[in-house]
Amino acid sequence: MSYLDQMFGLPGKVAIVVGGGGVLAGAMAEALAQAGADVVIADLNYENAAQKTDQLKREFQARALAVEMNAGEKTEIEKALEVVMNEFGRIDIVINAPGINSSTPFFEIGEEEWEKILSVNLTGMFLVCQIFGKQMIEQGEGGSIINISSASSGPPLSKVFTYGISKAGVNNLTQFLAREWAQEKVRVNAIAPGFFPAEQNRKILNKDRIQSIYQHTPMKRFGKPEELAGVTLWLASGQASSFVTGAIIRVDGGFTAMTI
């Protein structure tokens, strides 16, 4: 086994990617599969999950499974865990990436929209951590939970009020659990992507906003989904990131480092 395989390889590890039918989490699932992990794609849209699973099997000869799951429903997460355990017998890595967004102006945000976004983006994250984290602790061999935060988690961005608040909560949840579970060898970290155009944010990316983003991003471009692969493998690996927990890793082309 080469040094890089020893540090970043994931053979024998089982990963679940919540929201894996989407663009960014899907790219992270591809990285895990190529590193040798067995991958479960859990998504509210089963068709998207099945398509991603088929791709992982076809392109990377990975052991992969699709599961329909609403991250805002505890019973569905519990059923997904049961499926994972029946199929693979363990869980080592969780990519926690459920997410919905809205650009509704503040005074027009209704309670239903507010509660729906928080239910998926924050409560869903909490439930996934609670249910899969408990399984990891009971296994007694540690594991890695990677929550997906956002550049909007702070300082806040315009046009994504509820989304930004939910992601600020994700950061706090991540650090709280990192503290609580450190002695259990379950590491909890977050990746905070900058601007990676996907379906949920294209509707607010008009010409003026794109120009504003570029002006505030030192690299003067959007991120590419595959640029999340490296940080994903680093945080997933029990070797490469064994002393990393409670970290919020920003992958944003310098966006949050920019002032004037």
Summary of the structure (lengths in Angstrom):
residues: 260
radius of gyration: 17.6
end to end distance: 47.3
largest distance: 58.0
contacts: 896
relative contact order: 0.14
helix: 52%
strand: 15%
